[in-house]
Amino acid sequence: MSQLIRFSFPLSPRMQGFLQVRDALSCLAQGNADGQPYVWLQACADLRISLFGEQGRRPGLADVTGLLSIMQEHLDTLAKEHPRYCEQIMRSCATLERHEKNLRGGLEDAMTILSSDALIYAWLNGLKKHDWLGHQSHLPHALHTMWNNQERRQGLHDALRNLSEAVIGLHGMLHDYVGWEHHVAVDGADHIRLERDKEYGLLIIGLTPEQVEAGLVPDISGNRLAIRLRFQSWLPGKASVQAEGDVPYQAMLVPVA
């Protein structure tokens, strides 16, 4: 199952805010590692919007800290229900507690950089004006040279280290104590029914790399009790259409909201 491509669908506002922070941090790290300044700047803009709760988003930091606390409560319950695994579960709980305690270290500096750095501001301002490549700020000409200054990037990454470690650690634990279930979407569609007495925060759909490479992508609709799942086919140069034929897939429901 480790080779599955995971598609995360939030089922609660708090989980949605957490996933937005997770994705922004992931893209930020990837852009920095791959030497991609446009990816890095887009991730900076997205992270700023999440952390500051701008453009209609919830303040992402509150969602991260809230999930850290709720996950610890969930692990405490699991430890009581499964005493055989109590020691392992409590180690995970202690890790989350440490992340929660260290979370704010450096965060004030990170938020200052995200709100004050001239290059990040120019990019965000361009996005607001639908100037997607930053033509008005001459970014296509100057961006690569300015971005190559390691000092410009390193300060932000250092300041975000504790937040990144907390988010990565929590994200991993969301999967650790829930198993995959095998399903088949008949003619590309399926229904997933949720238990009434449980509150789920996350649905994860797993597809093989071969399925995703062939253009298969999941989409959901519905409510807290019943989810309609449809698989779409994204083929090069063609409009999205519903997938034909039966689609085998894996699903995981995380009872942390």
N, C-alpha and C positions, 0 to 999 in steps of 0.2 A: 504493500500500500504506500510505501514511501515514495514511489515514483508517480503517484497521482498528482495531477494538476488540480489545485484546490480553488474553488470559487466560493467566496464568503458572502452570505446574504444576512445582513443584520435584521433581527426581529424585534428590536427595541431601540428607542432613541439613544440610550446610553451606549449600546453596542455600536450603533452607527457612528457616533462621535469618536469612539475608541478606534474603529477601523479607519476612519479618515486620518487620524493622527498616525496610526501604524503605517498606512500606505505612503503618507508624505515623508515620514522618516526613512522608509525603505527606498523610495525613489531618490531621496537626498543622498543617502549612502551610495546607491548605485551610480548616480550621476557623478559623484566625486571619484569613485573607484574607476569608472570607465572614461573619465576625462570628457564628460558631456556637459558643457556649461548651460545649454538651454534646458536640459532635463533638471539640472541642479537648481537653476533659478525658478523653474516652474514648481519644483518641490518646495522651495523656500516660500514662494507666494502661497501655496496651498497650506503649508504648515502654519504660516502666520494667520491665515484666515481661520484655521481651526483653533489655534491657541487663544486668539483674541476674540473668538466668537463673532466674526464679521460675516457680512453677506448672508444673514439668516441662519448661520450655523450655531450650534450649541458650543459653549466654551469647552474645548476638547480636554483641557487639563482636569476639569471636574469629572468628566466621564472616565478618564484613566484612573484617577484616585478612587472614584466610586466603584469601579470594577475590581480594583485591587482589594478593597474591603470586602465586597460581595464574594469574590473568589475565595478569600480566606474563610469566610463563613461556610461556603460550600464544601471546602476541603475538610473543615472541622466535622461537618455532618458525615462526609464520606468515611472519615477515619473511625467514627463511632459505628457506622454501618458495616465496615469491613476491617475489623481489628487485625486481620492477617497482614494487611498492607499499611497499618497505622504508622509505622516508623517512616516509610517512604513518603506517605502523604504529608506527615508533619514536617519532614524536611522541605518539601515543596512550599508548605505554609510559611516556614521560617524564611525561605528565600523571598517570598512575596512581601513579608513583613519588612525585610531589609530594604527591598526596593522602595516600598512605601515611605520608609524613613529617609532614604537618600534622594528621593525623587526631585525635590526642589533645589538640590545643590547645583548651582550653575544656571538654573532656569531663568533667573532674573537677567543675567548677562545675555542669554540666548534671545530673550524677548526684546531686549534693548537693541541687539544687532538686527533682528528681523524688522523692527520698526524704524531704525535709523540709518541703516546702510544704504548709501546712495544708489548702488547698483541694483540691489533688491527692490528699492523703492521705484526706480525707473522701470524695471520690468513689471512690477505690479501696476503701476500707473498706465503702462502700455496695454496691459490686459483689460483694465477698466475702460479704455478707449477703443477696444477691439483692434489694437495695433499688435497683432499676435507675435511678430518677430522683433518688435521694438524699432521699427524704421525711424520714427520721430526722434528717438534717443540715439540713433546711429549705432545701435547694438550689433547689427550684422557686421559692421566694420571693426568695432573696438572690443567686442565681448571676449573673444578668445585670448587676446593679449592681456586684458585686465584680469580675466579669470585665472590665468596662469600664475598669478601672484598667490602662492600657497598661504601666506599670512591672512589673505582675505577670507579664505574658506576655513582654515584650521580653527580659528577662534570660535566660530559657530559650532563646529563639530565637537570641540572640547566641551563647550557649554551645554550641549545636548546629550552628552554621554550618559548621564544618570537617567534621563528620561528615556533614551533609546534602550538602555539595558532593562528598565522596568517594563517597557512596552513589549520588547522581544520576549522577555521571560514570561510575562502574562499570556501573550499570544500563544506561546508553546504549550502552556499548561491548559489552555482551553481545549486542546485536542487530547491531552494525555490520559484523561480518565473517562473518555467516551469512545465507544467502538464504532467502526464503520458498519453499515447495513447495505447489503446488495439489493439493487432494484433494477427493473427493466421498464423503461418508458415506452409503452406500446404506441406505435406510429408517432413517436417523438414527444408524447405527452404522458403525464402522470399526476397523481394526487398524493400529497403527504398530509396525514391527519395527525394533529398534535393532541396530547393528553390534556384534559381540562384542568386537572389539578396540578399541573407543572407549568412553570413560567420559563419559556425558552428565549434565549437572547440571540442565538446564532444558528443558521443553517449552513452547512458546508456540503457542497456537491463536488465529488471527485471524479475526474475523467482521466483516461490514459493520455500520455503525450501524443500518441498516434491519433486519438480522437480529436484533440485540440488542433493538431497540425492540419487535420483534414477540414478544419473550420467549424467544428461543433462547439456551441456556446450555450449554457443554460440561462433561462430567464424565469422569474417567478412572479406570481400575483396571488391575491387572496387576503386572508385575515389571520388572526392569532390562533384559530382552531383548524383551519384547512388551507393548505397551500397548493396552488396549481403550478405545476412545473412544465415548462415547454422547452424543447431544445431547438435552437435555431442553427441554420447553416450559413456561415459567412465565407463564401467563396470569393476568390480574387476577382475584382472588377464586376461583381454581381450584387444585386440587392439581397438583403437578408430574407430568407424563407424558412418556414418550419421544416425541420429535419424529416426526411422520409425513412420509414422503416423503424424497427425497434431499436432502442438505444439502451444498452446496459450502463449502469452508473452506480457509484457508491454515494451514500448520504450519511451525514452525521448531524444530530441535533444536540446543541450544547445548552444544558439547563442552568445557565447563568445569564441574568439579564441586567 
